[in-house]
Amino acid sequence: MQSVWMVVAALLFSVMGVAVKLASTQYNTWEIVAYRGLFGVAIMGAVIAWRARRGGASVVEALSTRHVFMHVRRSVAGTCSLTLWFVAIAGLPLATAMTINSSSPLFIGAWIAWLAYRLGEPIDRTMTVALLCGFFGVVLLLQPTFNADQWGYAVIGTVSTIFTATAYLSVKALGQIGEPDTRIVFYFSAFNAITGLVGAAIFGFHALDLRGFALLAGVGLTGTLAQLAVTRAFGFGGTLLSANLGYTGIVFSTAWGYLIFGDRLHLANALGMAVIVVSSAVATLLTARALKRAAAQPDETVVAHPSPGVPEDASPR
């Protein structure tokens, strides 16, 4: 049951969200991304070196890959998603930011529907209803407690979900061609570190104190372990089950938001979350079915592969 790793990932991501929100009062987003990457490189580098030593190989051999472009695509999409998500976490209630980030199946479903329209194929009515309900759920989630200055964060969080979808598709593809989860996470962390350091060099670094170091270490540790769990779940577990287990992160984040930040859920917030989860789950199922049908028809390769190199049963998350 490798998909159960997604519950572990959801819990770790929710804890990372807490650390990011607390650290954002002291450090800018680029610094948080940089430290998240640096801790990730250190942790995964140590794991890779240990495994290589046990297997009688060198670290260079363990890091060598023939799929450089796929790693770059995964790392770019993942870093864009991560950076934008950190910005959203800083400005939104934790559960709201987590829920928005979990709505990526809606965007994949909309993209599949658009491709079907372009090809002159009928659009699944159930998918249409699921997408409309899902986006309505986003409106319900955002409307009750939002101040005018929070809408920008909401837009940023929504854009991050598009990159999240692309990143998870890439993770699935890398897992299916046999790339080790440790190597995938190492290169992703390295890209985080480089991007964050460049951004921090432009916008400035802040001095580290004990509280700050503990929070940034928490972001790095939980983020790295969460990415490792996600990679294992999507790379080696059931796609649909992994995608839907990821929604447990909303429950964890809601609990942390209430206990630590005093966030309160209005009825419309709770209803919006429920609608988004159900609609995203339906969109995930229908997207997987659409991709399998398209894969069975070689003539229609456009729909069969939502992204170059991505297998037909890849998860929309």
N, C-alpha and C positions, 0 to 999 in steps of 0.2 A: 504494500500500500504506500508507494512513494508519494502519492498525492497528498497524504496527511502532512507532509512537510510544509504544505501551503498554510496550514493552521499555525505552525511554528513561525513561518515567515510573517504572517499577519500580526501575530503577537509582537514579534521583534520590531516590525515596522511601526507599530503603534507606540512602542517604547521609544523608538528613534524619533518619532514625531514629537513626543513630550520633550526629549532632550533638545531637538531643533528649536522648538518654540521657546524654551527657556534660554538657550544659547543666543537666540536672535536678539535678545535685549542687550547683549554685550558685544556681539560680533556680526559682521555683515555676511550676506549669503555666500559670497565667494570664499571667505575664510572657512565657513562651515563645510562647504563642498571640498575645499582643499584638505582640511583635516580628516574629513570622512574618507577621502581617497588615500591619504598617507597612512592612516591606520589600516585601511584595507590592504594596501600593498605590503605593509609589514606583516600583517597576520597571514595573508594568503601566501606571501613569499616564504614565510617560515614553514607553512604546511606543505608547500610544493617541494621545498628543499628536503624536508623530512621524508616525504614519500619517495623522492628521487633517490635519496640515500638508501632507503630500504629496498628499492628496486634495482639498485646497482647502476643507476643512470646519473647523468649530470643535471644540474639545474637548467643549463642552456637547452639540453635535450627535452626536458620536461616542459619548457616554455615554447619550444619550437612548434610552429603551426603552418600548415599549407593554406589556411583559410583566413588570411590577413584581412581581406576586404570585409568578410562577414563579421569579424571581431570589431573592425572599425565602425561598421554600420550599427552594430549592437551598442558599442560604447558611446557613439555620438548621440544616438537616440536616447539611451539611458541617462547620459549626463544632462542633456537638455531637459528631460523629464524631471530628473532629480533636482536640478537647479530651480526650475519654475515651481516645483512642488514645495521646496523649502521656502520660497518667497510667499506662496499661498498659506503655508502653515503659520508663518509669522503674523499674517494679517487676518486670519479667519479662525473661528472655533475649530478645535482639533478634529472633532467628528465630521464637521462640514468639509474640511480640506480632505480628509480621508475618503469620504463618500464621493466627492467629485472625482478624485483620482481613481476610484473604483468603477467609474462609468465608462471606461474605454471601450467595452464591447458595443456600446451604443454607436460609437463613431465608426467602428469596423463594420457593424451591420449597415449603417447608412452608406458606407463606401461600397459594400457589396451590392446594395440596392441600386446605387447609382450606376455601377458597372452593368447590372442587368438591364437597366433602362437604356444605357448606351448601346447595348447589343440587341435591343428590341425584344428582350425577353419579358415575360410577365413578372411583376414584382410580388413576392409573397405577401399576402394581406396580413397574415399574423405578424410577420416581421415589421410591416408598416405600423401596425397598432402598437407593437412593443416599443418601437423607436419613438413614436409620438408620446406614449405614456412615460417612457424613460426621460425624455427631455422635459415633459411636464413635471415629472418628479424633481428634476433639478430646479425648476422654477419654485416649486413648493418648498424645497429645502432652503433656498436662498432668501426667499421673500420676507419671512416674518421678522428675523432678527438683524437684517442687514442695515447698516448705516451707509450713507452715500459714498463714504471713502472706502468701503469694503468691496464695491463692485469690481474695481480694478483687480483686486486679489482673486476674485471669483473668476474673472476672465483668464487670468494667468494660470489658475489652477485647472481650468477647463482645457486650455491649450496643452498643459502638461500631460493630460490624459491621451492626447493623440500620440505623443512621443512614447508614452507608456505602452500603448498598444503595439507600436512598431518594435520597441525593445523586447517585449515578451515574445513576439513572433520570431525575432532573431534568436532569442534564447532557445526556443523550441527547435529551430532549424539547426543550431549548433549542437544541441544535444543529440539530435537524430543522425548527425554525421559522425558522432563519436567523440566530439571535443570534451575533455574532462571539465567538470563543473569548476574545479579550482582554477584552471587556466582561464575560463570565461570570466570569472569574478576578478581574477588578478588583473587582466587587461582593462576591464571596466574600471576598477579602482585606480589603476595607473592613469587612465584618461581623466577621471575625476580629479586626481591630484594635480595633474598638469593644468587643466582648465581652471581649477580653483586658484592655483598659485598665480597664474597669469592675471586673472580677474582681481585677486587681492593685491597684486603688485600695482595695479592701476588705481584701485579704490581705497587701498590702505590696509595695513595690518594693525591689530590692537594687541596690547600686552596680555600675556597669559597670567592668570592667577589660579589658585587652587580650584575654585569653583568652575572657572572657565575651562580649565584643562579636563576636569572630571566630566563636564557636559560634552565637550568635543570628543573626548575618548569614548563616551557613551554613544554618541552619534556614529563614530567610526566602527566600534565593536558591534553594536546591534545592526547597523546597516550592512556590514560585511557578512555577518552570519545570516541575516535575512536574505541577502542576495544569493548566498550559497544554498539556502533552503528553497528559494524560488527556482533556482537553476535545476536543482535536483527534482523538484515537483513537476516542472514543465518539461524538463529534458527527458525524464525517465518515468513519469507518472501519467495517469489518465488526464487528457487535456481538459475535458469538460468538468470533471470532478475537481481538478486543481483550480480551474477558473472560479468555480462557485464557492469553494472553500475559502478563497481569498476574501470573500465578503465578511468573514468573521472579524476582519480588521476593523470594520465599522463598529462592531459591538465593543471591542477592546478600546477603541479610541473614544467612544462615548463614555465609557466608564472612567477612563483617565481624565477626560475633559471635566466630568462632574466632580471627581475626587480632588484633582489638583488645581484646576483653573476655575472651578465654580460655574462651568457652563450649564445652562439649562435648556432642555429641549421643549419647544412648543409642540402642540399637536400637529401643526403643519410640517414642522421639521421631521418629526417621527414618520408621518405619512409619506413625505417626500423620500426619505431614506428607504422605506419599504417598497415604494413604487420603483425606485431606481434599481434596487437589488433584484426584484422580480423581473423587471423589464430587461435588465442586463443579462440575467440568467437565461431568459427566453431568447434574447438576441444571440447569446453564445451558442445555444443549442442549434438554432436555425442557421447561423453562419457556418457551423461545422457541417451540417447537412448539405448546405449549398455548395461548400467547397468539395465535399465528397462526390456529389452529383456531377460537378464540373470536371473533377479529376477523372471520372468515368467516361467523359466525352473529350477525347484528345483534341478535337477540332476547336474547342472553346477554351484555349489555354489562358486567356486573359483573366477569366474568373477563377480558373483552377489554381492560380498562383498569385495571392494577394501581394506578394513581395518577392523579388528575384531570389531564388534559392530557398524559399520557404515551402515546406511540404504541405500537401493538401489538407492535412488534418491539424495544422498548426492552430494554436489557441489565439483568439482575438485579444487576449491579454498578454 
